[in-house]
C-alpha cells in the first residue's frame, strides 16, 4: 500500500513570495489533514478535510494560508505571501475516517519550507 | 495554551536501559492517547495507543501506562536500542466528532551504544 505522498520535499523562498504544497493521501482515505511543524515542536493542525469539505480550519491563518481538496482526493496548501515565521515542515496526513480507524493518522514525509 | 504537556525535552539512555517519557493533559474530553515516533526527515508514525478505560497497554518493548485520575500517561521503552533513537510525541484525541490530534512538544531520545 502506497503511503501519503508529498511534494516538493524542500522549498526555499524569500518573504512575501508565494508557495504551494501538494499532498496525495492513501487511496480511499476520506480524511486529510495539513499540519505545521516548527523546529523543536509537535505538529499543529492547520486544516482538516472530510472528503472535499472542511471540518476544522480554526488554526489556519486565513489571511495568508489557503487549502483545497478538489474531488476529495489530493490536496494543495498555499501560502501567499510568506513570512519568516512560516519556516517549518508542512506535514500532510490521512485517515480512513470510519469509526473503526478514525483515530489512526498516516503521515507523509513533509515539505520543509525555508523563508529567507 | 498547551493542552498536552510532555517531558523531558530530551533524553539520553544507554543501550539496554529503560526510556521513560511522560505526558499530562487537562481536557477530560480526550479519550484516545497515541504515541508517535518520528525519525529525521520522516513524518510521525503511530507507535502505540491507549484508551482511558485501561491502565496499561504493552506491545513488544513499548508500554503505555495511563493514570486517568491524575490525567497523566507515559511511554516506557524497555531494553532500549540505538535504533529507537528518534523524537517521540504523545498526543490526545477528543472523543466527539472528527478525530483531531493535539500533540505534545516532543522528546528527543538518544540511545547510546
Interface residues (C-beta under 8 A of the other chain):
Chain A: X4 X31 X33 X40 X41 X42 X43 X44 X45 X48 X50 X55 X56 X91 X93 X95 X102 X103 X104 X105 X106 X107 X108 X109 X110
Chain B: X4 X6 X32 X34 X36 X41 X42 X43 X44 X45 X46 X49 X89 X91 X93 X97 X98 X99 X100 X101 X103 X104 X105 X106
